[in-house]
Amino acid sequence: MARVPSRYGTSVSFGPGPLSQAMKGLIGANVAVFVLNLLLEAAGVNAGWYFSLRPDAVVQQYNVWQLATYMFLHGGVFHLLFNMLALWMFGTELERVWGTRYFVKFYFLTGIGAGVLTVLVSLLPFGFAASLFHSNIVGASGAIYGLLLAYGLTFPNRPIYIYFIFAIPAKYFVMIMGALAFYSSLSDNNGVANATHLGGLLVGYLLLKGARVDPIGELRYRYLRWKMGRGRRKFEVYSGGRSDDWNRRIH
């Protein structure tokens, strides 16, 4: 639910707007894979066994492609529906702000990164990790949680309506979802999917934090500062003049 200003006042619309190019591509790919998987299952082919994320298969059989392919498999119609709805609701505005290229890059990096962290967590010497190591994980939720974090950081005060009734700022909604994912990831019963959710949040945060710190740009800036300082010393430029001078640099 969003308020959209117009020449006749303020109107209310549902959702972030029409599907963008990235939304059409990602949603279309997920739906196509879901239908294809149903057809293969009807033919007796268990594609999920080869393309879902199975940490034991990644570690022992080196099925590294599962770190990406699991994102396009879903456990049912409602699983697919809710993930695609969340992708549209939170991803559309982020794509407008970032551009399609960076948005798609962020989506895949958070999804794959969530899969990598899931595998690493499954190797920990704890009870919940043992069940995680031998589990089958499917769904785009890792990438979706990364987008959720990015949405909360980009639009921190944007209201999100819980059950279309209770409004809560996006930043608090992200905190609540992150806390639930962390708590659930430590549970023997619900830790499988939520470990991936938590991984998406962590990878999304690291990507966004890293985007604010550009190592190459920082080096260029430091080099430029050094050249300017060297030039001032070479030409003997000093600060001086009155405080109300338009340019206090004198030679």
FIZA-348935 format. One line per 5 residues: number of its first residue (from 1); their letters; for each residue x, y, z of C-alpha. Coordinates in pm, 1 decimal. Layout:
<drenpas>
NUM) a) X,Y,Z; ... .
</drenpas>
This chain:
<drenpas>
1) marvp) 0.0,0.0,0.0; 155.2,332.0,-105.1; 42.3,694.2,-127.8; 103.1,844.3,-469.0; 84.8,1225.6,-517.9 .
6) srygt) -106.1,1353.1,-819.6; -230.0,1685.0,-956.9; -567.7,1620.2,-796.9; -434.8,1533.2,-451.0; -304.6,1212.5,-300.9 .
11) svsfg) -423.2,872.8,-417.3; -363.8,530.6,-267.5; -227.4,240.7,-472.4; -137.0,-117.9,-391.5; 218.7,-228.7,-452.4 .
16) pgpls) 524.7,-54.8,-598.3; 399.0,-36.9,-956.4; 415.7,-244.8,-1276.0; 668.3,-520.2,-1335.5; 1008.6,-397.7,-1448.0 .
21) qamkg) 1235.7,-584.5,-1687.7; 1427.9,-756.0,-1406.7; 1104.5,-850.8,-1230.4; 963.9,-1003.0,-1548.8; 1282.8,-1201.1,-1605.9 .
26) ligan) 1324.9,-1330.7,-1250.1; 958.4,-1408.2,-1188.1; 924.1,-1565.7,-1532.5; 1230.3,-1785.3,-1472.4; 1102.5,-1901.2,-1133.9 .
31) vavfv) 757.6,-1982.8,-1269.4; 903.7,-2163.1,-1571.1; 1133.4,-2375.4,-1353.9; 844.8,-2455.6,-1120.1; 626.1,-2577.6,-1407.1 .
36) lnlll) 914.9,-2771.8,-1561.8; 987.2,-2938.7,-1228.7; 622.1,-3046.5,-1200.6; 638.7,-3201.0,-1547.9; 961.0,-3383.2,-1464.8 .
41) eaagv) 815.3,-3515.6,-1141.7; 513.3,-3642.6,-1332.9; 756.8,-3824.5,-1563.1; 933.7,-3979.8,-1266.2; 1241.4,-3753.8,-1270.3 .
46) nagwy) 1344.3,-3606.0,-934.9; 1514.9,-3287.7,-1055.4; 1507.5,-3143.0,-705.0; 1758.3,-3404.1,-590.5; 2015.7,-3268.3,-836.3 .
51) fslrp) 1938.6,-2896.3,-824.3; 1820.3,-2823.5,-468.8; 2083.9,-2712.8,-218.7; 2212.8,-3017.2,-30.3; 2513.0,-2919.0,182.8 .
56) davvq) 2636.7,-3279.0,199.8; 2633.2,-3301.5,-181.9; 2816.6,-2968.7,-214.9; 3086.2,-3072.9,33.0; 3125.9,-3441.8,-51.0 .
61) qynvw) 3031.9,-3455.1,-420.9; 3131.7,-3097.8,-520.9; 2786.0,-3016.1,-662.3; 2865.4,-2645.6,-650.3; 2597.5,-2557.2,-906.5 .
66) qlaty) 2338.7,-2619.1,-635.0; 2448.5,-2291.8,-469.4; 2269.1,-2111.1,-754.1; 2007.1,-2353.4,-885.0; 1828.1,-2391.9,-550.7 .
71) mflhg) 1707.1,-2033.0,-585.4; 1473.5,-2129.0,-869.8; 1312.2,-2432.4,-706.2; 1013.3,-2405.0,-473.7; 831.6,-2647.3,-248.7 .
76) gvfhl) 481.5,-2563.5,-366.4; 252.8,-2308.2,-523.8; 222.8,-2094.1,-209.5; 597.4,-2101.4,-150.3; 647.8,-1971.0,-502.7 .
81) lfnml) 362.8,-1720.4,-474.4; 481.5,-1557.9,-152.0; 843.8,-1539.9,-265.6; 752.3,-1380.0,-597.1; 514.7,-1137.9,-424.4 .
86) alwmf) 793.6,-1032.4,-186.3; 1034.2,-999.6,-479.9; 791.6,-765.7,-656.5; 701.3,-565.3,-343.8; 1057.7,-502.2,-222.1 .
91) gtele) 1260.3,-539.8,-539.3; 1081.5,-307.4,-779.0; 1171.6,17.0,-603.1; 1526.1,-100.1,-537.4; 1570.5,-164.2,-908.6 .
96) rvwgt) 1448.5,189.3,-983.0; 1703.6,333.2,-739.2; 1998.1,106.9,-825.8; 1938.1,31.3,-1190.1; 1867.5,-310.2,-1339.3 .
101) ryfvk) 2229.2,-421.0,-1368.4; 2323.4,-368.3,-1005.2; 1988.8,-500.2,-883.8; 2029.6,-831.9,-1067.0; 2388.4,-856.4,-944.5 .
106) fyflt) 2279.6,-795.6,-585.7; 1999.2,-1052.5,-616.6; 2223.9,-1332.3,-734.0; 2510.6,-1249.4,-498.5; 2281.9,-1254.5,-195.2 .
111) gigag) 2115.2,-1577.0,-307.5; 2441.5,-1756.7,-380.6; 2607.9,-1608.0,-73.4; 2320.2,-1728.7,143.7; 2374.8,-2077.0,1.7 .
116) vltvl) 2746.6,-2064.2,77.2; 2683.7,-1953.8,437.2; 2423.3,-2228.7,474.5; 2682.1,-2488.1,377.0; 2936.6,-2338.3,617.0 .
121) vsllp) 2685.7,-2334.4,903.4; 2600.7,-2698.9,833.1; 2961.7,-2788.3,913.5; 2945.9,-2647.6,1267.1; 2962.7,-2897.1,1555.8 .
126) fgfaa) 2609.6,-2831.9,1681.7; 2289.5,-3033.1,1677.3; 2097.4,-2809.7,1438.1; 2390.4,-2814.5,1195.0; 2373.4,-3194.2,1162.0 .
131) slfhs) 2016.0,-3184.3,1031.0; 2105.7,-2890.6,807.6; 2394.8,-3083.2,652.1; 2162.4,-3356.2,519.7; 1869.4,-3133.6,421.0 .
136) nivga) 1728.0,-3024.3,84.0; 1689.9,-2646.1,60.5; 1487.5,-2475.9,-212.7; 1351.1,-2127.7,-272.1; 1457.4,-1771.5,-343.9 .
141) sgaiy) 1421.1,-1671.4,21.2; 1794.2,-1608.5,71.2; 1794.3,-1345.0,-202.7; 1455.1,-1213.5,-86.7; 1586.5,-1153.9,264.3 .
146) gllla) 1883.5,-969.1,117.0; 1641.6,-744.8,-72.4; 1438.4,-697.8,244.9; 1746.3,-572.7,428.0; 1834.3,-340.3,140.2 .
151) ygltf) 1479.1,-205.8,137.4; 1492.6,-135.5,511.0; 1822.2,50.4,475.6; 1716.1,242.2,164.9; 1364.6,331.3,283.4 .
156) pnrpi) 1397.0,303.1,664.5; 1078.1,491.2,749.2; 861.2,350.6,470.3; 557.5,182.7,635.9; 505.4,-187.7,579.2 .
161) yiyfi) 155.3,-310.9,651.3; 134.9,-635.2,845.7; -176.2,-825.0,734.8; -268.8,-499.1,552.1; -370.2,-347.5,888.0 .
166) faipa) -74.8,-271.8,1116.4; 185.1,-28.9,981.7; 546.8,-64.1,1092.8; 853.9,123.2,960.0; 1064.2,-86.7,725.3 .
171) kyfvm) 1375.0,-63.1,946.0; 1192.7,-220.8,1240.9; 1033.2,-482.3,1019.1; 1378.9,-588.5,899.3; 1504.7,-606.1,1259.0 .
176) imgal) 1212.9,-827.2,1359.6; 1256.7,-1059.0,1062.0; 1630.1,-1080.5,1125.4; 1580.2,-1164.1,1493.4; 1325.2,-1432.5,1404.3 .
181) afyss) 1558.6,-1580.2,1143.0; 1847.1,-1588.1,1391.1; 1639.0,-1748.2,1663.8; 1484.7,-2001.5,1427.4; 1822.0,-2091.7,1276.8 .
186) lsdnn) 1925.9,-2221.0,1619.8; 1619.5,-2443.7,1644.1; 1637.2,-2812.0,1552.7; 1293.1,-2799.5,1390.5; 1301.4,-2475.0,1192.1 .
191) gvana) 1671.2,-2410.2,1145.3; 1691.5,-2545.9,790.1; 1526.1,-2264.4,594.7; 1601.5,-1987.6,841.8; 1974.9,-2047.2,826.0 .
196) thlgg) 1948.6,-1948.7,459.8; 1728.6,-1650.8,547.2; 1985.5,-1530.2,796.8; 2258.8,-1585.9,540.0; 2075.4,-1362.9,293.9 .
201) llvgy) 2053.2,-1086.2,552.5; 2423.1,-1109.0,636.5; 2541.7,-1121.0,275.2; 2311.5,-832.4,184.0; 2451.4,-623.0,467.4 .
206) lllkg) 2811.5,-697.8,367.8; 2740.1,-609.8,4.3; 2573.9,-281.3,94.7; 2846.6,-191.2,341.7; 3112.8,-276.2,87.4 .
211) arvdp) 2935.6,-65.7,-175.4; 2984.2,238.3,47.2; 3356.7,170.0,72.2; 3519.3,173.0,-272.2; 3885.0,68.0,-227.6 .
216) igelr) 3988.9,184.3,-576.4; 3806.3,513.7,-535.8; 3961.0,563.6,-193.1; 4311.1,509.2,-334.2; 4244.4,754.5,-614.5 .
221) yrylr) 4116.4,1010.4,-364.7; 4423.1,969.7,-142.0; 4653.2,998.7,-442.7; 4477.8,1317.5,-557.2; 4505.0,1462.9,-206.8 .
226) wkmgr) 4876.2,1384.0,-206.3; 4926.9,1551.2,-545.8; 4737.5,1861.5,-433.8; 4942.6,1882.6,-115.7; 5262.3,1840.4,-312.8 .
231) grrkf) 5154.1,2111.8,-554.7; 5080.4,2355.3,-271.3; 5422.8,2297.4,-118.3; 5595.3,2327.4,-457.6; 5434.1,2659.0,-543.4 .
236) evysg) 5437.0,2779.0,-182.1; 5059.4,2823.8,-144.8; 4961.0,2927.9,206.9; 4640.7,3016.9,382.9; 4612.1,3382.8,459.8 .
241) grsdd) 4417.6,3702.9,413.2; 4119.1,3830.9,604.9; 3835.0,3605.8,714.5; 3595.6,3784.5,476.4; 3816.5,3751.3,168.1 .
246) wnrri) 3651.6,3558.1,-116.7; 3964.9,3349.8,-156.5; 4200.5,3316.9,137.0; 4466.9,3141.2,-69.7; 4760.2,3374.8,-145.1 .
251) h) 5086.5,3318.2,-327.4 .
</drenpas>
